[in-house]
Amino acid sequence: MPTLRLPTWLAACVVVLTLAVSINLRDLAAWLGTPIPKLPIPYGGAILDNGLGVLLVLAVAALLLRPGQRLHALLGLRWNGWQGPGLALLATLPCWLGLWWLGGVNPTQDVLALLMLGVLFPFAEEIIFRGFGFIFAHRQQRWPWLAAALVQAVIFGAIHWWSFGGGGGMALQVFAITGIGGLVFAWLNTLDDYTLWSGLALHVSLNLAWNVFVISEATAVGWPATVLRLSAAGLAVGLVWAWHRPRPRRRPAAVA
């Protein structure tokens, strides 16, 4: 596939614009007068939104690649072992217990909802925002770490803010929670050698918990639930950092 050789500033604009429209392509098409109908299946609109977003970032990333670069590695899709994801999952156990205490188990579980809201949609978001928006922007486009982490986190939060109707109140709390989440996921990506899987494990586990238990919107943005989220995020970062931190080398014993 031919690649684009763009000036640095223009490539940065392309990355930001791609992130901004990624899962809003159908909304953009409707605004332009060419609506894209949703798939005639449950969650058909969301499946199409996320699928089109992933295809868009894959296409843009492939066009921006330089010769010899590997797309899957620059999107964080290479495997780096089970340790990081396993520790991130373990860090969410107190959050699961706290949410069970706050709301109890949902008696009307929907397996399809758990699969879509808890697994597939978070996976798509991680590819788009952390894979392309953070790892690709930082390692391929050479953005400073903080710039890449903040840009994707702000856009990630803004998209969720918009989905909650925009404005203040609960929508602003959703923006703050998801924006902080975007930063934490990027931090986990970094600690796990710029791969997606530790951040994805945290994202999936927290999303599943919110669907397994009965949590109202008011409770979800209240202080107890927020503290549970932040504690899970902090514990995940701490555990993954502790596992992957460089170990000091032992000096060989002196020969008598």
Secondary structure, 3 states (H helix, E strand, C coil): CCCCCCCHHHHHHHHHHHHHHHHHHHHHHHHCCCCCCCCCCCCHHHHHHHHHHHHHHHHHHHHHCCCCCCHHHHCCCCCCCCHHHHHHHHHCHHHHHHHHHHHCECCCCCHHHHHHHHHHHHHHHHHHHHHHHHHHHHHHCCCCHHHHHHHHHHHHHHHHHHHCCCCCCHHHHHHHHHHHHHHHHHHHHHHCCCCCHHHHHHHHHHHHHHHHECCCHHHHCCHHHHHHHHHHHHHHHHHHHHHHCCCCCCCCCCCC
